[in-house]
Amino acid sequence: MKFQDLLKVSTGVALVVCASSAVFASSHREAPGVTEIPKVDNTDVYAFRSYEPGRQDYVTIISNFQPDQGPGNGPNYYTMDPDAVYEIHIDSNGDAREDLTYQFKFSNQLSGPKGITLNVGGVDQSIALRHVGQISSATDADLGEREVYTVTQITGDKRSGARGQLTSGGSATFVKPFDNAGNKSVPNYPAYANQFVYNNVAIPGCATQGRVFAGQRAEYFAVNLGPIFDLVNFVPIEGDNDPVYGNGSPFPGGITQSQDNQELIGKKNVTSLAIEIPIACLKGAGNGVIGVWSTASLPQARLLRPTPNTRMSDVQGGALVQVSRLGMPLVNEVVIGLPEKDLFNAAKPTQDGALASYVTNPTFPAILDALFRAPVNATLGTSFTNLAPTNFPRNDLVATFLTGIATLNQQSTVTASEMLRLNTAVNPTPQASQRTLGVVADDLAGFPNGRRPGDDVVDIVLRVAMGRLCYPVPIAGKPTNLGLCTPAQAPTGNVAYTDGAPSNAANIQNAFPYLNAPLRGAPRPQTQP
């Protein structure tokens, strides 16, 4: 397919740049509007063949919300928005339209008309906390409020398609665990939270059962966040030839891999909506490659109540309006122009906008060139005239982020649109053998073929943005030319670009829902490898 034809297929070409240039942060507080409504801020989406032993015939999809959760932020912690709908979408045939949607809808339930009450001097008073003793189960009397949710499968259009409820044990109601307030509140949080992993979930029209979980988890997005937005306040090249991140030539003064560079891992939590579905129930009529993205929507109208009551500080109504959207990581923070960021969050993949120049002529490589060309030449005694790729249009980025790579994860119908694309025919890589840099490290089950929690997408996308796919990549141990561009067009495409915040799949659990139990609220400080 010629690039001119590709532009005609969809107006969504701009989104690649979001992913290609925004190489330094996942979607945490990525647009002005969503910063005002953090309960519906979608931070990360993962989609991968399940690598838990014995689950290779399933796909796991995880959609994270509510960024930057401080472990000790009581007493209300991080409930979900009962007015919102949270949705995971799957395109099975490549037309950039959802064929299946899994809609999560939450509600809050007090344990009684006034929650937990105490008799104080003859007066029954509602306590100010959500709990008043140790919590060990979903029905614990010491928990004064619990969150429940439903999961609805929608076939076809997400608003007008056929609907059916997911159920467990005949019930369509699932329960979300209380957030990790600390060891005194929940002495064994991992065991407590495991009670809320639903292992035998009936899915409409699917002969095999799946799994569902919704609850707080430890953040595992590796990123050196603050210095990145301080005009990349470090040298973003591997400085000590780390065996995972290096390429044989340590760069003088380059950043080295260190947990000290983490600004989310070991410090923050998120809320995960996780679902595991048999591959056979996702493939549809396509070629086995599925597109995945997640959204959150709110009712269009909102009126603040002058006399609010329990969980009713406002009244909302009207049509649902999409306010958050995420597929590929690193999309909306530093590429989409400020006036269009909220528009991107509201757009469907079929309406991605005529912003093709952001993909074909991305700005981030040019920014790196402006920041580092002179220091690189001075340090190495070289005479680079440009560190950034010169293959315009950037067909390597179009393939990576908008259409899929023809030999890896391109759908039977090619519609340029921003979403994760996962080839379900590629066998999962066991946890112990996973390579942090995914496809560019000869691990075809990793990013950008879907995304696993341990994939270091910051470094992968940074290297791709700077031209890594213009050089042969190892496939089954053999250097393979993808034919998207040439080494001469990417003068630093083989450089080991990195932000110095390492990722390792071995540091997270090897079982659904994969992300670790959340950091506890007390005592502090908290650390996590």
Residue pairs with C-beta under 8 A, 6 or more apart in sequence:
1 9
1 403
1 414
3 360
3 393
3 395
3 398
6 13
6 398
6 402
6 403
6 414
6 416
7 13
7 356
7 416
9 414
9 415
9 416
10 96
10 349
10 350
10 352
10 415
10 416
10 417
11 351
11 352
11 353
11 354
12 96
12 347
12 349
12 350
12 351
12 352
12 353
12 402
12 416
12 417
12 418
13 352
13 354
13 355
13 356
13 358
13 359
13 360
13 398
13 402
13 416
14 336
14 352
14 353
14 354
14 355
14 356
14 357
14 358
14 359
15 328
15 331
15 344
15 352
15 353
15 355
15 358
15 359
15 401
15 402
15 417
15 418
16 358
16 359
16 394
16 397
16 398
16 400
16 401
16 402
16 418
17 335
17 336
17 355
17 358
17 359
17 362
17 363
17 397
18 328
18 330
18 331
18 332
18 335
18 336
18 344
18 358
18 401
18 418
19 328
19 329
19 330
19 331
19 335
19 397
19 400
19 401
19 418
19 461
20 335
20 359
20 362
20 364
20 394
20 397
20 400
20 401
20 461
20 464
20 465
21 334
21 335
21 358
21 362
21 363
21 364
21 365
21 465
22 330
22 331
22 332
22 333
22 334
22 335
22 364
22 461
23 330
23 364
23 458
23 461
23 462
23 465
24 223
24 224
24 225
24 228
24 229
24 232
24 330
24 333
24 334
24 458
24 462
24 499
25 223
25 225
25 228
25 229
25 330
25 333
25 334
25 458
26 43
26 44
26 221
26 223
26 329
26 330
26 457
26 458
27 41
27 42
27 43
27 44
27 326
27 329
27 330
27 331
27 332
27 333
28 41
28 43
28 67
28 68
28 221
28 225
28 264
28 333
29 35
29 38
29 41
29 67
29 68
30 41
30 331
30 332
30 333
30 341
30 345
31 332
31 336
31 341
31 342
31 344
31 345
32 338
32 341
32 342
33 323
33 341
33 342
33 345
34 40
34 41
34 323
34 324
34 342
34 345
35 41
37 81
37 298
37 323
38 66
38 67
39 65
39 66
39 78
39 79
39 80
39 81
39 84
40 65
40 81
40 84
40 86
40 296
40 297
40 298
40 323
40 324
41 65
41 66
41 67
41 296
41 324
42 63
42 64
42 65
42 294
42 295
42 296
42 324
42 325
42 326
43 64
43 65
43 66
43 67
43 221
43 270
43 326
44 62
44 63
44 64
44 221
44 270
44 326
44 329
45 61
45 62
45 63
45 64
45 88
45 292
45 293
45 294
45 326
45 327
45 329
45 420
45 451
46 60
46 61
46 62
46 63
46 450
46 451
46 452
46 453
46 514
47 59
47 60
47 61
47 62
47 290
47 292
47 420
47 422
47 450
47 451
48 59
48 60
48 422
48 428
48 445
48 450
48 451
48 452
49 56
49 58
49 59
49 60
49 279
49 422
49 424
49 426
49 427
49 428
49 445
49 450
50 56
50 57
50 58
50 59
50 60
50 276
50 428
50 512
51 428
51 429
51 430
51 431
51 434
51 445
51 452
51 510
52 510
52 511
52 512
52 514
53 430
53 510
55 276
55 512
56 427
56 428
57 278
57 279
57 280
58 210
58 211
58 276
58 277
58 278
58 279
59 276
59 277
59 278
59 279
59 282
59 290
59 422
59 424
60 274
60 275
60 276
60 512
60 513
60 514
61 88
61 90
61 102
61 274
61 275
61 276
61 277
61 292
62 272
62 273
62 274
62 453
62 513
62 514
62 515
63 86
63 88
63 272
63 273
63 274
63 294
63 326
64 217
64 219
64 270
64 271
64 272
64 273
65 80
65 86
65 270
65 271
65 273
65 296
66 78
66 80
66 270
66 271
67 268
67 270
68 264
68 268
69 78
69 179
69 216
69 219
69 268
69 269
69 270
69 271
69 518
70 268
70 269
71 180
71 268
71 269
71 518
71 519
71 520
71 521
71 522
71 524
71 526
72 182
72 521
72 522
72 524
73 521
74 129
74 130
74 181
74 521
75 128
75 129
75 130
76 130
77 130
77 178
77 179
77 181
77 216
78 179
78 216
78 269
78 271
79 106
79 108
79 147
80 86
80 106
80 147
80 149
80 176
80 214
80 271
81 106
81 298
82 105
82 106
82 107
82 108
82 311
83 298
83 299
83 316
84 106
84 296
84 297
84 298
85 103
85 104
85 105
85 296
85 297
85 320
86 103
86 104
86 105
86 106
86 273
86 294
86 295
86 296
87 101
87 102
87 103
87 104
87 158
87 294
87 295
87 296
87 297
88 101
88 102
88 104
88 273
88 275
88 292
88 293
88 294
89 98
89 100
89 101
89 158
89 292
89 293
89 294
89 295
90 98
90 99
90 100
90 101
90 282
90 290
90 291
90 292
91 97
91 98
91 99
91 290
91 291
91 292
91 349
91 411
91 419
92 99
92 100
92 282
92 283
92 284
92 285
92 286
92 290
92 291
93 99
93 284
93 285
93 286
93 411
93 412
93 413
94 286
94 289
94 291
94 411
94 412
94 413
94 414
94 415
95 350
95 413
95 415
96 291
96 348
96 349
96 350
96 415
96 416
96 417
96 419
97 157
97 348
97 349
97 350
98 154
98 156
98 157
98 158
99 155
99 156
99 284
100 153
100 154
100 155
100 282
100 284
101 153
101 154
101 158
101 161
102 151
102 152
102 153
102 154
102 166
102 275
103 151
103 152
103 153
103 154
103 158
104 149
104 150
104 151
104 214
104 273
105 149
105 150
105 152
106 147
106 148
106 149
106 176
106 214
107 147
107 148
107 149
108 145
108 146
108 147
108 311
109 145
109 146
109 147
109 148
110 144
110 145
110 310
111 141
111 143
111 144
111 145
111 146
114 124
114 126
115 126
115 127
115 130
115 144
115 145
115 310
116 126
116 127
116 129
116 131
116 132
116 142
116 144
117 124
117 125
117 126
117 127
118 124
118 125
118 127
118 132
119 125
127 144
129 144
130 143
130 144
130 145
130 178
131 142
131 143
131 144
131 178
131 181
131 185
132 142
132 144
133 140
133 142
134 140
134 142
134 184
134 185
134 186
134 187
135 142
135 143
135 178
135 185
135 186
135 192
136 186
136 187
136 192
137 192
137 195
138 146
138 175
138 177
138 195
138 196
143 178
146 175
146 176
146 178
147 175
147 176
148 173
148 174
148 175
148 176
149 173
149 174
149 175
149 176
149 214
150 165
150 166
150 172
150 173
150 174
151 165
151 166
151 174
151 201
151 212
151 275
152 163
152 164
152 165
152 166
153 163
153 164
153 165
153 166
153 203
153 204
153 205
154 161
154 162
154 163
155 161
155 162
155 163
155 164
155 205
156 162
159 320
164 204
164 205
165 172
165 204
166 172
166 201
166 202
166 203
166 204
166 210
166 212
167 201
167 202
168 174
168 198
168 200
168 201
168 202
168 212
169 200
174 196
174 198
174 212
174 214
175 196
176 196
176 214
176 215
177 192
177 193
177 195
177 196
177 215
177 216
178 185
178 186
179 215
179 216
179 269
179 518
179 521
180 186
180 189
180 216
180 269
180 517
180 518
180 519
180 520
180 521
181 520
181 521
181 522
182 520
182 521
182 522
182 523
183 520
183 522
183 523
184 522
185 521
186 192
186 520
189 517
189 518
189 520
190 517
193 215
193 216
193 517
196 213
196 214
196 215
197 211
197 212
197 213
197 512
197 513
198 211
198 212
198 213
199 211
200 209
200 211
201 209
201 210
201 211
201 212
202 209
203 209
203 210
203 277
203 278
203 281
205 281
206 277
206 278
206 280
206 281
207 278
207 280
207 281
208 278
208 280
208 281
210 275
210 276
210 277
210 278
210 281
211 274
211 275
211 276
211 512
212 274
212 275
212 276
213 272
213 273
213 274
213 275
213 512
213 513
214 271
214 272
214 273
214 274
215 271
215 272
216 269
216 270
216 271
216 272
216 518
217 269
217 270
217 271
217 272
217 513
217 515
217 516
217 517
217 518
218 265
218 266
218 269
218 270
218 515
218 516
218 517
218 518
218 519
218 528
219 264
219 265
219 267
219 268
219 269
219 270
220 264
220 265
220 453
220 454
220 503
220 507
220 508
220 515
220 516
221 264
221 265
222 262
222 264
222 265
222 456
222 458
222 501
222 502
222 503
223 262
223 263
223 264
223 458
223 499
223 501
224 234
224 255
224 261
224 262
224 263
224 458
224 499
224 500
224 501
225 263
225 264
226 263
227 233
227 234
227 261
228 499
231 371
232 367
232 368
232 371
232 372
234 255
234 499
234 500
235 251
235 253
235 254
235 255
235 372
235 375
236 254
236 255
236 368
236 372
236 462
236 497
236 498
236 499
236 500
237 251
237 254
237 255
237 495
237 496
237 497
237 498
238 245
238 246
238 247
238 250
238 251
238 254
238 255
238 256
238 257
238 496
238 497
238 498
239 250
239 251
239 252
239 253
239 254
239 255
239 256
240 246
240 250
240 254
240 256
240 257
241 247
241 248
241 249
241 250
241 496
242 256
242 257
242 502
244 257
244 435
244 436
244 437
244 502
245 257
245 436
245 437
245 459
245 496
245 498
245 502
246 496
247 494
247 495
247 496
249 496
251 379
251 495
251 496
252 379
252 380
253 379
254 498
255 261
255 498
255 499
255 500
256 500
257 498
257 500
257 501
257 502
258 500
258 501
258 502
259 265
259 266
259 502
259 529
261 499
261 500
261 501
261 502
262 501
263 501
265 501
265 528
266 519
266 526
266 527
266 528
266 529
267 519
267 526
268 519
269 518
269 519
270 515
272 513
272 515
273 294
274 512
274 513
274 514
274 515
276 512
279 424
282 290
282 424
283 290
283 424
284 290
286 411
286 412
286 413
287 411
287 412
288 423
288 424
288 425
289 404
289 409
289 410
289 411
289 412
289 421
289 422
289 423
289 424
290 411
290 421
290 422
290 424
291 327
291 349
291 411
291 417
291 419
291 420
291 421
292 327
292 419
292 420
292 421
292 422
292 450
293 325
293 326
293 327
293 349
293 418
293 419
293 420
294 325
294 326
294 327
295 322
295 324
295 325
295 326
296 322
296 323
296 324
297 320
297 321
297 322
297 323
298 316
298 320
298 321
298 323
299 316
299 317
299 318
299 319
299 320
299 321
300 317
300 318
300 319
300 320
300 321
301 316
301 317
301 318
302 314
302 315
302 316
303 314
303 315
303 316
304 313
304 314
305 312
305 313
305 314
305 315
308 314
321 346
322 345
322 346
322 347
322 348
323 342
323 345
323 346
324 345
325 344
325 345
325 346
325 347
327 349
327 418
327 419
327 420
328 401
328 418
328 419
328 420
328 448
329 451
329 457
329 461
330 457
330 458
330 461
331 344
331 418
332 341
332 344
332 345
334 364
335 358
335 362
335 363
335 364
336 344
336 355
336 358
340 353
340 355
343 353
344 352
344 353
347 353
349 415
349 417
349 418
349 419
350 415
350 417
352 416
352 417
352 418
359 393
359 394
359 397
359 398
359 401
359 402
360 392
360 393
360 394
360 398
361 392
361 393
361 394
362 394
362 397
362 465
364 465
365 387
365 388
365 389
365 465
365 466
365 467
366 388
368 387
368 388
368 466
369 386
369 387
369 388
372 387
373 384
373 386
373 387
376 382
376 384
376 387
377 383
377 384
384 491
384 492
386 491
387 466
387 491
387 492
388 466
388 467
388 492
389 396
389 466
389 467
389 470
389 485
389 489
389 490
389 491
389 493
390 489
390 490
391 467
391 470
391 484
391 485
391 486
391 489
391 490
394 485
395 484
395 485
396 464
396 467
396 469
396 470
396 482
396 484
396 485
397 464
397 465
398 416
399 405
399 406
399 410
399 469
399 482
399 484
400 448
400 464
400 469
401 418
401 448
402 416
402 417
402 418
403 410
403 414
403 415
403 416
404 410
404 411
404 414
404 421
405 448
405 482
407 475
407 482
408 423
408 426
408 439
408 444
408 449
409 421
409 422
409 423
409 448
409 449
409 450
410 421
411 421
420 448
420 450
420 451
421 448
421 449
421 450
422 449
422 450
423 449
423 450
426 444
426 445
426 449
427 445
428 445
429 435
429 443
429 445
429 446
431 454
431 505
431 506
431 510
432 506
433 443
434 443
434 445
434 446
434 452
434 454
434 505
435 441
435 442
435 443
435 446
436 454
436 455
436 456
436 459
436 502
436 503
436 504
436 505
437 443
437 446
437 455
437 456
437 459
437 460
437 463
438 446
438 447
438 448
438 449
438 452
438 455
438 460
439 446
439 447
439 448
439 449
439 460
439 473
440 460
440 463
440 464
440 468
440 469
440 473
440 474
441 474
442 473
442 474
442 475
442 476
442 477
444 475
445 452
446 452
446 455
447 455
447 457
447 460
448 460
448 464
451 457
452 505
453 505
453 508
453 514
453 515
454 503
454 504
454 505
454 506
454 507
454 508
455 503
455 505
456 502
456 503
458 499
458 501
459 497
459 498
459 499
462 497
462 498
462 499
463 493
463 495
463 496
463 497
466 490
466 492
466 493
466 495
466 497
467 485
467 489
467 490
467 491
467 492
467 493
468 490
468 493
468 494
469 482
469 484
469 485
469 493
470 484
470 485
470 486
470 487
470 489
470 490
470 493
471 487
471 490
471 493
471 494
472 479
472 480
472 481
472 482
473 479
473 480
473 482
474 480
487 493
487 494
504 529
507 516
507 528
507 529
508 514
508 515
508 516
509 515
509 516
516 528
519 526
519 528
520 526
